């Protein structure tokens, strides 16, 4: 599988897939963070899930459909391992361990999307914002990343002014530091206290499903960049 993988640098706002369009390549982030967005008739889009090192873009290919379900964009720039759809299908056929891991990931992603839907409906923007920052922090693997208020507002489906207000409150409380688009997580424990229960419950879903699933060595190296 490893020779078929190519390292690519994904840039913020780069479009990887659009609804009902053929998926050209599958991506395994290893620093980049990807958003799965649900487009609305109004022209707005709401984030349904995020994907980082724990997952992939291209799951419909494994499930038997070569078309993208969502609008898929890179939210945080970084590296990803990628391969063609043809090579991915062959890798799945050749590797039972990969099949098991993809099954677990499909379940985990459905769980994340369900929790996100409930969170968007039931929780205030402050808690949702804290949850989003925590999930992104988990995926980028560093305390600082580039993020605009406009982009975060689009991901949460709220007005930019609401995000600006919350970011100011978080910064005043010493939870984050924000300067010229660069956001730094300063107090992670404080953000966890500010978040709703959906961060903890989503984390539990992945932890439970991945606990006994071991990725193939080639894919593990591709995810981490080692080997």
N, C-alpha and C positions, 0 to 999 in steps of 0.2 A: 504493500500500500504506500509506503513512504516515498518511493521514486515518483509516484503519481502526484504527490502533493507539491504545491508551489507556494512560497511565501510571498504575500502581497501586503502592501501598506494601504490601509483603507483610510480615507479622509472624511472628516465630519460632513454630513449631509450627502455623502455619496450614495446614490440609489443602487441597490442590489437586486431589487425585484419589485414588480408592480402586479396588482391583482389580475388574474386570468392571463398573464403573460408567461411564456415558457421560462423555466429556470435554466440558466446557462451554466452556472457553476455553483458548487456548494462551498460554504465557508465555515471554518472552525476558528473562531476568534482566539487570540492569545495575547491580548492587550487592547485590541479594539472592542468596542461595545456596539451592538446592533439593536435597533428598535423595530418591532413589528407593529405597524400602525394600521388602524381601521379608518379608511377614508369615509367621510360623510357627504351627503348630497350638497351640503352648504359649502363644501370646499375645504372644511377643516378636517383634521385627522386627530385621532385619539390613540395614545399608546396602549396596546393590549399586553405587551410583554417585552422584556429586554433579554438579550442573549450575549453572554460573554464566554469565558473559558470553559464553562460547564456545558455548553451546548453548541448548536450549529444553525446555520441557515441552509435550508434545502430539505427539511424534513418531509415535505409532500412527495419528494422523489422516492424516498424510502417507503412511504405509505401507498405508492402506486399512482400518484398523480404528478405529472411533470410541470404543472402550472402553479405559480405563486398564489397564495391565498390572501396575502396582505401586501400593503406597501411597506417595503423593507429598506431602511436607510441606516447608514452608520451614524451613531450619535456621538461617539467619542473616537477620535483618530487613534490608530494603532495597527499592529500587525495581525494578520490572520493567515492560516494555512488554507489553501483552496485546491480544488480539483474539478475536472470536468464531470458532468452528470454521467457520462458513459463510464468513466473510470470509477466513479463512486458506486454505481450499480454493480460493477464487477467486484469491487472491494467488499461490498455487502454480501454478495454471493459466495465469496471465498472465505469469509471470516465470521463464524458463528458468534464469537465474542463481540464483534461490532454490532451484529444484529441484536443481541441482548442489551447492549448499552443504548442503542437507538430506541428500543422499546421502553426502557426506563426513562430516557429523556423525553419521549413523547408524553408519557404519563406526567412527568414533572412539569413540562411546559403547559399541559392542560390545567394542572393545579395552579400554576402561577397565573394563568389567564383568568381563571375563576376568581382567585383572590384579588386580582387587579380590578376586575369588574365590580366586585363587592366594595372594594376600597374606594373606587371612583364614585360610587353611589352613596356611600354611608359616612365617609370621613371628611373632616375639614381639610382645607388646602395645606395647613401647617403640617399635619400628620402625613399627608400624602407626599409632600415635598421632602420631609425627613426620610421617609421610606425610599423614595427614588434615589436620594443621595447615598443612602446606605447600600442599596443594591448596586449602584454604579461604582461605589468605592470597592465593593467586593470584587468587581469584575476587572477594574483597571489595574489593581495591584499596587497602587501608589496613592499618596495622600492628595496630590495636586493634579487637576485635569482642567482642560479648557471647556467652559460652559457659559453660554449667554443666557440672560434672563428670558429673552425671546424664545429660544429653543426649549428651555425647560417649561415655559408656559404652554407651548404647543404640545409637548409630551403629556402634560397633565390636563390639557383641555381647559385651561383657565386664562384669564386676562394677564397680560404681562405685568400690569400694575400690582396684581395680587402676588405674583412671584417676587417682585421687587420689594414689596412690603415684608414678606416672610423672610427673604434673604437678609434684609436689614435687621429683623428681629433675631435671626440666628447668629448674625455677626456680632450684634450687641451682646448677646448672651455668651459669646466666646465659643460657639459651636463650629463656626466656619470662618474663613477669611476669604474675601473676594476682592480682586484687584485686576482691572482691565481684562475681564473675561476669564481670568484664571481663578478657579475655586480651590481652596485648600481645606480639607477636613482637619479641624483642630481638636475637637472633642467628640470622638466617636460614641462614647458611652452616653454623652448628653444627647446626641442625635437619636440614639436608640430609645432613650426615655421620651423624646419628643415624637417619635414615630408611633403609628398605630400597631395593632397586633399582627397586621398582615405581613410585615417584614419578617417577624419571627416565625410565623406559620409557613410562609413561603420557603424560608431557609430550611425549615424542618422537612418539608416535602422533598426537597433535593437531597438532603442528608439521608433521609430514610431510604429513598429509592437507589441512591448511589452507594450506599454503605457496603453492599456485597457485590457491586458491579465493578469489574476491573477492565479498563480500556486496553485494547491491544497495544503492545509496546511501541509500535510505530506511531500510533495515534497519540499516545501519551507523550512521546517525544515531540510530535508536531504541536501539541497544545502548549507544552512548556518551553519549547525552543531548545531543549537539551538533547544531546545525542546526535 
